[in-house]
Structures are given as C-alpha cells and as structure tokens.
C-alpha cells in the first residue's frame, strides 16, 4: 500500500488554528514562547533554569514519594523521582482527565509522545535529565465527560452520581460495571490480562485518582513515567501568591480576553471568568465569585470578606482549585517543566495564556501537539491495496472519497463541465443579439442560460447517483473499510479504547507504538499490526 505522508495539516482533522500554529504563521508568533524543535530546547532549558524556584523541588519529590507509597515503582520511575531533586533535571508534561479505563486511545499517545520526547532530549542534551510527567486532572468535576469508554462500537457507561473533584470519587459500584464489561472480552490470554488490569486498578482502589494512577503505572511505569496528583496542600502552598493575585486583581481575566481578541478569526477554545478559581470542600467544587464586596461560593450560602478568604488561602491552600485558565500556571510553578504536550484543543487554549504567564513572570512552556495514530491490521491494509486506496484516500471525508472512486471506476467522464462551456459559448451569440433589442429579452436570455446550466448540473448529479448504484458492491466495501478505520467517521483515537487492540496484541501493543512515534515530526502515524 502506498506510504503516504499524512501531515496533521493534510489530515483534515485539525482546526485552522492548529494548522496555522504548525505552519508557524506570523500572526501567532506572540502567543507562544518557542516552537518545539530539538534545537530550541537549549534556550528553553536555560530560561527555565533561571526562572524556577529550585527550592520547591524538595516538596515536589516528597509529595511524589508519598503518592507512590502503595504503588510498585519501576527502577526507572524511582530514579526519575529522585532526579527531580537536582537542578539539572527538567520535565516534559502531558495531562489527561481520569477517563474510565483510560477512555479513548489518545490517552496512550499523549503519554508515549511525552516519554519519547524525554528520550530524544536526553540524547541531545546528555548533561541534563528529563522526566516524563502525567498530570492527572483529579480536580475536574465534569463526571459526564469521563464516566464511559467505547469497546468494539459499544459504549460502556458507569452510571453514578458525582459531585466535586472526580479524583476523590469512590470506585464503589464498579464491580457491577465490570461484570458487564468482562462478558465482552472473552477468555483468551490477553482478555484475562485486561480483566486483571481493570480489577487491580478499579476494584482494588478506593477512589478514581488512585485507580488511574495504578492503571497508568501498570502501562507505563517501566518507561519511567511519573504520575502526579496536584490536588495536594503542600504543592498548592507554592501557588498561594498567584491565587492571591487572582483573588485581589483578577489580572488573568483582562489579559486572556485581550489575547482571545487576537484569535477572533479562529474558534476561541476557552473564555476566562472574572475569578478563575474554584473552592473545594469535601465533595464540593464551586466557582468563587466576587459580588457586593464579598467573595461568595457559587450555589452555596458561604461567603468571605477579603481578609477571611486571604487567611483561608494561607492556612488551607488545598481548598482553592485552579480552573482551565489557572491550572497551566499552577503546573508550571510547581514543575521544572520545559514542554506541554496536548491535543489540538488543549494547545488552542494554551495559546490564550502567554501574556498571562508573562505578567506572572513564569516561563511559558513550549507547546507540542501530541502524536496522532491510526492502528490498522494487515488484513485491512490488504483490503485497501485490493481496492486501490491510499492512506490519503482513507483520511478524506467519506462523501468525497465515494465521489472520487465512482469517477475513477467509471469508464466515461461523469463531469459535464465541457458541455457547460459549450452551452455558454452558444449563448454568447444570443447575448450579442440581446444587446441590440429590448432589455426584457436580455433578461429572458439570462434566465434560459441559467435554466439550462442548472439542468446539466442536475443531470450530472443523477449520472453520479446512477453510477454509485451500479458500482454499489465495490463502493460498499470501500465504505465498510473506512468505517472500520474511522468509526463514526471520526478518528479512531477519539473513539476506541486501548483494550480493543490489547485484546489482539497483548503486551506488545505499547512497545510497538513507542517504537513508531516521533513526537517532533508533526505527522499522522499509521501503524500496521
């Protein structure tokens, strides 16, 4: 099968903003620090070295060691945590919600991109250490976004009431969910491994944060991945000055709005609140509002004076939770981070934050679009070869693909453009006559021309439909193949769960993907197994 080079820009699945960012268009240059190339990391390292509170490393390591107490660490992860004490150690970070059983496939690709980039950086800059970080979004509260995953076209949803940060959510009740899911897996060796993976993570841990940490560690611990839960009082102590600034001056609102105005030709990913902090208490996470001279907690009767809320911030910083605008700043304050790796939507909202980081005097990380992958079986590749389909064909919209193949497979031209040109030439003589007579005749000529052109266009559409019907057998095979590779006419990585492919490939799945992915090449990878 032809090995087309499918860049992100040519895949048809990235926004105009991401395409322009990847093309490094001039209108976006002020919205990021440095574009992610291997060479540009040298300057990023030097800047972060000079603009990071290295004293906070001790706290970072202490928190990580505490969070890993009940986890079996690989030697590499243990070494990476220890290395974070040293000033020559930096991180590359990705973040993800606590999707049930990891959610869609791109969970894997985010983390693998992060691991592979740290390995590239170590080869290029051997005097430094680079640690891959998975930032668990434990403080998110939108449970409906994460309480399901898809397996072989079926949606498995965990029906449970949830309030507050999802990381604190009890896993009680997931045993019933698992009974339904395991029936779909069968009894193969790989199926048994998947069942054990799920049970060890979700049925043997009390909350979603601990379950997700266990799952991610079981998949990637041997590659040195370090997993962090930032819903932590010690870590948030370092964030107190920035949270205080947000409460008193709300500078993020003004700065991010100004940047959003520069992006008005694109879809703006997020809009800032006046105060971009939540208040957490037990299983409650609600917005902090400033009304009538007081700080009020949305949907409650709780309110604070300025002195009261500042005193609470100093004594209990863990009760203050950054939202989507403030979370990136929190991340970069507590981590010696060089680069954030995320999907197109994530990078889009990071591009709104550069001026806010500048005002806070925190180094803005490099922004890398995560690897995107299409997994295809050898059988599917053989089908594509037999149908004379390239990867470029398969990535195209289904209607465009079917129209293109119909025209290619038809022995005569379906395009009636030549007849339209001939018709227009014939009407030129009539227009010449029309200029010499009454104006109403000119209108009649124009109307007749439009009518006949429209008639040819309708015939062209009917001819195309007739050929599609005649070629329905082969076109159905093309459609079925594309639907297998692009479920719901969307990217596979946004639909399927990793367990679907683990069922066939077992422990070889992740090493196979790690071997193929090149995070700095901005290319859609097609991996055949």
C-alpha positions as CSV (number, residue, x, y, z in Angstrom):
1,X,0.0,0.0,0.0
2,X,1.4,3.5,-0.8
3,X,3.0,5.0,2.3
4,X,1.5,8.5,2.0
5,X,3.0,11.1,4.4
6,X,-0.1,12.4,6.2
7,X,0.8,15.6,8.0
8,X,-1.5,16.9,10.6
9,X,-2.3,19.8,8.3
10,X,-3.3,17.5,5.4
11,X,-5.3,15.0,7.6
12,X,-8.5,17.1,7.5
13,X,-8.9,16.6,11.3
14,X,-7.2,19.7,12.7
15,X,-8.6,23.1,13.2
16,X,-7.4,26.1,11.2
17,X,-5.8,27.5,14.4
18,X,-3.7,24.3,14.8
19,X,-2.8,24.2,11.1
20,X,-1.6,27.8,11.3
21,X,0.3,27.1,14.6
22,X,2.0,24.1,13.0
23,X,2.9,26.2,9.9
24,X,4.3,28.9,12.3
25,X,2.2,31.6,10.8
26,X,3.4,35.1,11.7
27,X,0.1,36.2,13.3
28,X,0.6,33.6,16.1
29,X,4.3,34.2,17.0
30,X,3.5,36.4,20.0
31,X,1.3,33.7,21.5
32,X,3.9,31.1,22.3
33,X,7.5,31.1,23.6
34,X,9.4,28.8,21.2
35,X,8.2,26.4,18.6
36,X,9.1,22.8,19.6
37,X,12.2,21.8,17.8
38,X,15.0,19.8,19.3
39,X,17.4,22.8,18.9
40,X,15.0,25.2,20.5
41,X,15.1,23.3,23.8
42,X,18.5,24.6,24.6
43,X,17.2,28.1,25.1
44,X,14.1,26.8,26.9
45,X,16.3,24.9,29.4
46,X,18.4,28.0,30.1
47,X,15.3,30.2,30.6
48,X,13.6,27.7,33.0
49,X,16.9,27.2,34.9
50,X,17.0,30.9,35.7
51,X,13.2,31.3,36.3
52,X,12.3,28.4,38.6
53,X,12.2,28.2,42.3
54,X,14.5,25.2,42.7
55,X,13.9,25.2,46.5
56,X,10.4,23.7,45.6
57,X,12.0,20.6,44.2
58,X,12.2,19.1,47.7
59,X,8.5,19.5,48.3
60,X,7.7,18.1,44.8
61,X,9.8,14.9,45.5
62,X,8.3,14.5,49.0
63,X,4.8,14.6,47.6
64,X,5.5,12.2,44.8
65,X,7.1,9.7,47.2
66,X,4.1,9.9,49.4
67,X,1.7,9.4,46.4
68,X,3.7,6.4,45.3
69,X,3.9,4.7,48.7
70,X,1.3,2.0,47.7
71,X,2.5,1.7,44.1
72,X,5.1,-0.7,42.9
73,X,7.7,1.6,41.3
74,X,10.0,0.6,38.4
75,X,13.6,1.3,38.9
76,X,13.4,4.0,36.2
77,X,10.4,5.8,37.8
78,X,12.1,5.7,41.2
79,X,15.3,7.2,39.6
80,X,13.3,9.9,37.8
81,X,11.6,11.0,41.0
82,X,15.0,11.1,42.8
83,X,16.5,13.1,39.8
84,X,13.8,15.8,40.3
85,X,15.8,16.9,43.4
86,X,18.6,18.1,41.0
87,X,18.7,21.5,39.3
88,X,19.7,19.8,36.0
89,X,16.5,17.8,35.8
90,X,13.5,19.0,33.8
91,X,10.1,17.7,33.0
92,X,8.0,17.2,29.9
93,X,4.3,17.1,30.8
94,X,1.1,15.9,29.5
95,X,-2.3,16.0,31.2
96,X,-5.5,14.0,30.9
97,X,-8.8,13.5,32.6
98,X,-9.5,10.5,34.7
99,X,-11.4,8.7,32.0
100,X,-12.8,5.3,33.0
101,X,-10.2,2.7,31.9
102,X,-8.2,5.5,30.2
103,X,-11.0,6.5,27.8
104,X,-10.1,6.9,24.2
105,X,-6.9,5.7,22.6
106,X,-5.2,9.1,22.5
107,X,-4.5,8.7,26.3
108,X,-1.8,6.3,25.2
109,X,-0.5,8.6,22.5
110,X,-0.2,11.6,24.9
111,X,1.9,9.7,27.3
112,X,4.0,7.9,24.7
113,X,4.7,11.3,23.0
114,X,5.9,12.5,26.4
115,X,8.1,9.5,27.1
116,X,9.7,9.5,23.6
117,X,10.4,13.3,23.7
118,X,12.3,12.9,27.0
119,X,14.4,10.2,25.5
120,X,15.2,12.4,22.5
121,X,16.1,15.3,24.8
122,X,18.4,13.1,26.8
123,X,20.3,12.1,23.6
124,X,20.6,15.7,22.5
125,X,21.4,17.2,25.9
126,X,23.1,14.4,27.9
127,X,24.2,16.6,30.8
128,X,20.6,17.1,31.8
129,X,17.9,14.7,32.9
130,X,14.4,14.7,31.5
131,X,11.4,13.2,33.3
132,X,8.0,12.3,31.6
133,X,5.1,13.6,33.7
134,X,1.4,12.6,33.5
135,X,-0.6,15.2,35.3
136,X,-3.9,13.6,36.4
137,X,-6.8,16.0,36.2
138,X,-8.1,15.0,39.6
139,X,-9.7,18.3,40.4
140,X,-12.0,18.3,37.4
141,X,-15.7,17.9,38.3
142,X,-17.4,17.1,35.0
143,X,-18.0,13.4,35.6
144,X,-20.2,13.0,32.5
145,X,-17.1,13.6,30.3
146,X,-15.2,10.7,31.8
147,X,-17.6,8.0,33.0
148,X,-17.6,5.8,29.9
149,X,-15.4,4.2,27.2
150,X,-16.1,2.5,23.9
151,X,-15.2,-1.1,23.1
152,X,-15.9,-2.6,19.7
153,X,-18.5,0.0,18.9
154,X,-20.4,-0.4,22.2
155,X,-20.5,2.3,24.9
156,X,-19.8,1.2,28.5
157,X,-21.1,3.8,30.9
158,X,-20.6,4.0,34.7
159,X,-23.9,5.3,36.0
160,X,-23.2,7.0,39.3
161,X,-24.0,10.3,41.0
162,X,-21.0,12.5,41.3
163,X,-20.2,15.9,42.8
164,X,-16.9,17.6,43.5
165,X,-13.4,16.7,42.2
166,X,-13.5,13.4,40.3
167,X,-10.2,12.2,41.8
168,X,-11.9,11.9,45.1
169,X,-14.8,9.9,43.7
170,X,-15.3,6.5,45.3
171,X,-15.0,3.5,43.0
172,X,-17.7,1.7,44.8
173,X,-20.2,0.1,42.4
174,X,-17.6,-0.5,39.6
175,X,-17.7,-4.3,40.4
176,X,-21.2,-4.4,38.8
177,X,-20.0,-2.4,35.8
178,X,-17.0,-4.8,35.4
179,X,-19.3,-7.9,35.3
180,X,-21.0,-6.4,32.2
181,X,-17.7,-5.4,30.5
182,X,-15.9,-8.7,31.1
183,X,-18.5,-10.6,29.2
184,X,-17.5,-8.8,26.1
185,X,-13.8,-9.7,26.5
186,X,-13.9,-13.5,26.1
187,X,-11.5,-15.9,27.7
188,X,-8.2,-15.5,25.8
189,X,-4.9,-14.9,27.5
190,X,-5.0,-11.3,26.5
191,X,-8.6,-11.0,27.7
192,X,-7.5,-12.3,31.1
193,X,-4.7,-9.7,31.3
194,X,-7.2,-6.9,30.5
195,X,-9.6,-8.2,33.2
196,X,-6.8,-8.3,35.8
197,X,-5.7,-4.8,34.8
198,X,-9.2,-3.4,35.3
199,X,-9.7,-5.3,38.6
200,X,-6.3,-4.3,40.0
201,X,-6.9,-0.6,39.2
202,X,-10.6,0.0,39.9
203,X,-11.8,-2.8,42.2
204,X,-8.7,-2.7,44.5
205,X,-8.5,1.1,44.9
206,X,-11.0,3.3,46.8
207,X,-11.1,6.4,44.6
208,X,-10.7,7.4,40.9
209,X,-7.3,9.1,41.4
210,X,-5.7,6.1,43.0
211,X,-7.2,3.8,40.4
212,X,-6.0,5.9,37.5
213,X,-2.5,6.2,38.9
214,X,-2.3,2.4,39.2
215,X,-3.5,1.8,35.7
216,X,-1.1,4.4,34.1
217,X,1.8,3.0,36.2
218,X,1.0,-0.6,35.1
219,X,1.0,0.5,31.5
220,X,4.0,2.9,31.5
221,X,5.9,2.5,34.8
222,X,8.6,0.5,33.1
223,X,9.3,3.6,30.8
224,X,9.9,5.9,33.8
225,X,6.6,7.7,33.7
226,X,6.0,9.9,36.8
227,X,2.3,10.5,37.7
228,X,1.3,13.5,39.8
229,X,-1.9,14.4,41.6
230,X,-1.7,18.1,42.2
231,X,-4.8,18.1,44.5
232,X,-2.4,18.5,47.4
233,X,-1.9,21.1,50.2
234,X,1.9,21.0,50.1
235,X,2.0,21.6,46.3
236,X,-0.6,24.3,46.5
237,X,1.4,26.2,49.1
238,X,3.7,27.3,46.3
239,X,0.7,28.6,44.4
240,X,-0.5,30.9,47.1
241,X,0.9,34.2,45.7
242,X,-0.7,33.5,42.3
243,X,-4.0,32.6,43.8
244,X,-3.9,35.7,46.0
245,X,-3.2,37.9,42.9
246,X,-6.2,36.3,41.2
247,X,-8.5,36.9,44.1
248,X,-7.4,40.6,44.5
249,X,-6.7,41.8,41.0
250,X,-8.3,39.3,38.6
251,X,-5.5,40.1,36.1
252,X,-6.0,36.8,34.2
253,X,-9.4,37.8,33.0
254,X,-8.2,41.0,31.3
255,X,-5.1,39.5,29.8
256,X,-6.7,36.4,28.4
257,X,-9.6,38.3,27.0
258,X,-7.1,40.6,25.2
259,X,-5.4,37.5,23.7
260,X,-8.8,35.9,22.8
261,X,-9.5,39.1,20.7
262,X,-6.3,38.4,18.7
263,X,-7.7,34.9,18.0
264,X,-11.2,36.1,17.0
265,X,-10.7,34.8,13.4
266,X,-10.5,31.3,14.9
267,X,-12.8,29.5,17.3
268,X,-11.8,30.6,20.8
269,X,-11.3,27.5,23.0
270,X,-12.0,28.9,26.5
271,X,-13.2,32.2,27.9
272,X,-11.9,33.4,31.3
273,X,-14.1,34.1,34.3
274,X,-13.5,37.2,36.4
275,X,-12.0,34.9,39.1
276,X,-10.6,31.7,37.7
277,X,-10.5,29.7,40.9
278,X,-12.9,27.1,42.4
279,X,-13.5,26.5,46.1
280,X,-13.2,22.8,47.3
281,X,-14.6,21.4,50.4
282,X,-15.3,17.7,51.0
283,X,-17.1,16.6,47.8
284,X,-18.0,20.1,46.6
285,X,-16.1,22.2,44.0
286,X,-17.8,25.5,43.1
287,X,-16.7,28.8,41.5
288,X,-15.5,31.7,43.6
289,X,-17.5,34.9,42.8
290,X,-16.8,38.5,43.9
291,X,-20.1,40.3,44.5
292,X,-21.1,43.3,46.6
293,X,-17.6,43.5,48.1
294,X,-17.6,39.9,49.3
295,X,-16.2,36.6,48.0
296,X,-19.1,34.1,47.5
297,X,-19.1,30.4,46.7
298,X,-21.5,29.7,43.9
299,X,-24.6,27.6,44.7
300,X,-24.0,27.9,48.4
301,X,-24.6,30.4,51.2
302,X,-20.9,30.6,52.0
303,X,-19.2,34.0,51.8
304,X,-16.0,35.6,52.9
305,X,-14.6,39.1,53.5
306,X,-11.3,39.9,51.8
307,X,-9.3,39.2,55.0
308,X,-11.2,36.0,55.7
309,X,-10.6,34.5,52.3
310,X,-6.9,35.5,52.3
311,X,-6.4,34.0,55.7
312,X,-8.1,30.8,54.5
313,X,-5.8,30.7,51.4
314,X,-2.7,30.9,53.7
315,X,-3.9,28.3,56.1
316,X,-5.7,25.9,53.7
317,X,-4.4,26.4,50.1
318,X,-5.8,22.9,49.2
319,X,-9.3,24.4,49.3
320,X,-8.5,26.6,46.2
321,X,-8.6,24.8,42.9
322,X,-7.4,26.4,39.6
323,X,-9.8,26.2,36.6
324,X,-8.7,25.7,33.0
325,X,-7.1,29.2,32.9
326,X,-5.1,29.0,36.1
327,X,-4.2,25.3,36.0
328,X,-1.5,25.7,33.4
329,X,0.2,28.4,35.6
330,X,-0.1,26.1,38.7
331,X,1.6,23.3,36.7
332,X,4.5,25.5,35.6
333,X,5.0,26.9,39.1
334,X,5.4,23.5,40.8
335,X,7.2,21.6,37.9
336,X,10.6,22.4,36.3
337,X,8.8,22.0,33.0
338,X,10.0,22.6,29.5
339,X,7.2,21.5,27.3
340,X,3.5,20.7,27.5
341,X,2.1,18.0,25.1
342,X,-1.6,18.0,24.3
343,X,-4.2,17.6,21.7
344,X,-5.3,20.4,19.4
345,X,-8.0,21.7,21.7
346,X,-5.5,21.9,24.6
347,X,-2.8,23.7,22.6
348,X,-5.5,26.1,21.4
349,X,-6.3,27.2,25.0
350,X,-2.7,27.4,26.0
351,X,-2.2,29.9,23.2
352,X,-4.5,32.2,25.0
353,X,-2.3,32.3,28.1
354,X,1.2,33.7,27.1
355,X,0.5,37.3,28.2
356,X,-0.9,36.0,31.5
357,X,2.3,34.0,32.1
358,X,4.5,37.0,31.2
359,X,2.6,39.1,33.7
360,X,3.1,36.4,36.4
361,X,6.8,36.2,35.5
362,X,6.6,32.4,34.9
363,X,8.3,30.8,31.9
364,X,5.8,29.8,29.3
365,X,6.5,26.2,28.2
366,X,6.9,25.0,24.6
367,X,3.7,23.6,23.2
368,X,3.8,20.4,21.3
369,X,0.8,18.8,19.5
370,X,0.7,15.1,20.7
371,X,1.2,12.3,18.3
372,X,-1.9,11.1,16.4
373,X,-2.1,7.5,15.3
374,X,-4.2,5.2,13.1
375,X,-3.9,1.5,14.0
376,X,-4.6,-0.8,11.1
377,X,-4.4,-4.6,10.8
378,X,-2.5,-6.3,7.9
379,X,-5.9,-7.6,6.7
380,X,-7.2,-4.0,6.5
381,X,-4.1,-2.9,4.6
382,X,-4.5,-5.8,2.1
383,X,-8.2,-4.7,1.6
384,X,-7.0,-1.2,0.9
385,X,-4.5,-2.4,-1.6
386,X,-7.1,-4.5,-3.4
387,X,-9.4,-1.5,-3.6
388,X,-6.6,0.7,-4.8
389,X,-6.9,3.1,-1.9
390,X,-4.1,5.2,-0.5
391,X,-4.0,6.4,3.1
392,X,-4.7,9.9,1.7
393,X,-7.9,8.5,0.3
394,X,-8.9,6.9,3.5
395,X,-8.4,10.1,5.5
396,X,-10.7,12.0,3.2
397,X,-14.3,12.7,4.0
398,X,-16.5,9.8,3.1
399,X,-18.6,11.6,0.6
400,X,-15.5,13.0,-1.1
401,X,-13.9,9.5,-1.2
402,X,-17.0,7.8,-2.7
403,X,-17.4,10.5,-5.3
404,X,-13.7,10.3,-6.2
405,X,-13.7,6.5,-6.5
406,X,-17.0,6.5,-8.5
407,X,-15.5,8.8,-11.1
408,X,-12.2,6.8,-11.2
409,X,-14.1,3.5,-11.7
410,X,-16.4,4.8,-14.4
411,X,-15.3,4.2,-18.0
412,X,-16.6,7.5,-19.2
413,X,-16.5,11.1,-17.8
414,X,-19.2,12.0,-15.2
415,X,-18.0,15.6,-15.3
416,X,-20.2,17.6,-17.7
417,X,-18.1,20.7,-17.5
418,X,-17.2,20.6,-21.2
419,X,-20.9,20.6,-22.1
420,X,-21.5,23.6,-19.8
421,X,-18.7,25.5,-21.5
422,X,-20.1,24.7,-24.9
423,X,-23.6,25.9,-23.8
424,X,-22.1,29.2,-22.5
425,X,-20.4,29.7,-25.9
426,X,-23.7,29.2,-27.7
427,X,-25.4,31.8,-25.5
428,X,-22.7,34.4,-26.4
429,X,-24.4,34.8,-29.8
430,X,-27.8,35.3,-28.1
431,X,-26.3,37.9,-25.8
432,X,-25.0,39.8,-28.8
433,X,-28.5,39.8,-30.3
434,X,-30.0,40.8,-27.0
435,X,-27.9,43.9,-26.7
436,X,-29.5,45.1,-30.0
437,X,-33.1,44.7,-28.9
438,X,-35.4,45.3,-25.9
439,X,-33.9,44.9,-22.3
440,X,-36.5,42.4,-21.4
441,X,-35.0,40.0,-24.0
442,X,-31.6,40.2,-22.2
443,X,-33.3,39.0,-19.0
444,X,-35.0,36.2,-20.8
445,X,-31.7,35.0,-22.3
446,X,-30.0,35.1,-18.9
447,X,-32.9,33.1,-17.3
448,X,-32.8,30.5,-20.1
449,X,-29.0,30.1,-19.8
450,X,-29.3,29.6,-16.0
451,X,-32.1,27.1,-16.5
452,X,-30.1,25.0,-19.0
453,X,-26.9,25.1,-16.9
454,X,-29.0,24.0,-13.8
455,X,-30.4,21.2,-16.0
456,X,-26.9,20.0,-16.8
457,X,-25.9,20.1,-13.2
458,X,-28.9,18.0,-12.2
459,X,-28.1,15.5,-14.9
460,X,-24.5,15.3,-13.6
461,X,-25.8,14.6,-10.1
462,X,-28.2,11.9,-11.5
463,X,-25.4,10.4,-13.5
464,X,-23.2,10.2,-10.4
465,X,-26.0,8.6,-8.4
466,X,-26.7,6.1,-11.2
467,X,-23.0,5.1,-11.3
468,X,-22.9,4.8,-7.5
469,X,-25.8,2.4,-7.7
470,X,-24.1,0.4,-10.5
471,X,-20.8,0.3,-8.5
472,X,-22.5,-0.3,-5.1
473,X,-20.7,-3.6,-4.4
474,X,-17.2,-2.1,-4.5
475,X,-18.3,1.2,-3.0
476,X,-19.8,-0.6,-0.1
477,X,-16.5,-2.4,0.5
478,X,-14.7,1.0,0.5
479,X,-17.2,2.5,2.9
480,X,-17.0,-0.5,5.2
481,X,-13.2,-0.4,5.3
482,X,-13.2,3.3,6.0
483,X,-15.8,2.9,8.8
484,X,-13.7,0.2,10.4
485,X,-10.7,2.5,10.4
486,X,-12.6,5.7,11.2
487,X,-15.5,4.7,13.5
488,X,-18.5,7.1,13.3
489,X,-16.5,8.9,10.5
490,X,-14.2,10.2,13.2
491,X,-10.6,9.5,14.2
492,X,-10.1,6.0,15.7
493,X,-8.1,7.5,18.5
494,X,-11.1,9.6,19.7
495,X,-13.4,6.6,19.7
496,X,-11.9,3.3,20.6
497,X,-10.4,2.2,24.0
498,X,-6.9,0.6,24.1
499,X,-8.3,-2.7,25.4
500,X,-9.8,-3.3,22.0
501,X,-6.3,-3.5,20.5
502,X,-4.7,-5.0,23.6
503,X,-7.1,-8.0,23.1
504,X,-5.3,-8.8,19.9
505,X,-1.8,-7.6,20.6
506,X,-1.3,-8.1,24.3
507,X,1.8,-6.7,25.9
508,X,3.4,-6.0,22.5
509,X,0.9,-3.2,21.9
510,X,2.6,-0.3,23.8
511,X,6.2,-1.2,22.7
512,X,5.0,-1.4,19.1
513,X,3.6,2.1,19.3
514,X,6.5,3.5,21.3
515,X,8.9,2.3,18.6
516,X,7.0,4.1,15.8
517,X,6.1,7.5,17.3
518,X,8.3,10.6,16.6
519,X,6.8,13.4,18.7
520,X,8.6,16.3,16.9
521,X,7.7,15.3,13.3
522,X,4.0,16.6,13.3
523,X,2.9,13.6,11.2
524,X,0.0,11.3,11.5
525,X,1.4,7.9,12.1
526,X,-0.2,4.8,10.5
527,X,0.9,1.7,12.5
528,X,0.2,-1.8,11.0
529,X,0.0,-4.9,13.1
